[in-house]
Amino acid sequence: MTGKISVVGLGPGNPDQITPEALKAVAEARLFFGYGPYLDRLSLRPDQQRVASDNREELDRSRAALQAAAAGEKVCVVSGGDPGVFAMAAAVCEAIEDGPEPWRHLELEVVPGVTAMLAVAARMGAPLGHDFCAISLSDNLKPWTLIEQRLRAVAGAGLVIALYNPISRARPWQLGTAFAILREVLPWSTPVIFGRAAGRPDEMLRLVTLADADASTADMATCVIIGSPETRVIERPGRTPIVYSPRSAGGPR
């Protein structure tokens, strides 16, 4: 008998943003693999078991989960946000492709979740209201030269940009360099949103212009959204400004 493996997104951290589909997948599983802080978000039953690992061990975690599923277990691999956005679903697929033949016959379910850029955007209005893209600034799995190339291309194409993994102790310079690249292409008045822990009690949201964007205000858990030349800010006395990208666009200027 073969088991089942579900890759589940728990959203950005607010329990209200966990989907009913994700809760159903959690209720049906017995063995849970994930980064410890993500597993801590779950209220597991006594018959459910957790296997925590470091956040940088995605492939090893995926292989262990697949081995358990192949042995007949109902397995849940947990991600923050959405599992398909810079998260565990791709790692599980990669492990299946490179793994033994029986793994290809397992029942695989990927359960979507609210990813960070959606949570941050919703708190500020509709900055993703027109064409946008998401880029990870981590160069662990791709060269920095490729990241620079993509930043220039999407900024020149007029896309709103959501930056994941913007800065860390090992990469303290990359977000500042990304801002410098974008200032070569975009108006310096372009809105920039720093969003951390959107919807949680420790939420931090900050709106600045590209000219004033300071990389030191971000950390690894921050999602940074850079508007397009069409993105607008509606000032509201006594209330948080609304940031939105109109549904129409005029193209490069």
Secondary structure, 3 states (H helix, E strand, C coil): CCCEEEEEECECCCHHHCCHHHHHHHHHCCEEEEEHHHHCCCCCCCCCEEEEECCCCHHHHHHHHHHHHHCCCEEEEEECECCCCCCHHHHHHHHHHHCCHHHHHCEEEEECCCCHHHHHHHHHEECCCCCEEEEECCCCCCCHHHHHHHHHHHHHCCCEEEEECCCCCCCCCHHHHHHHHHHHHCCCCCEEEEEECCCCCCCEEEEEEHHHCCHHHCCCCEEEEECCCCCEEEEECCEEEEEECCCCCCCCC
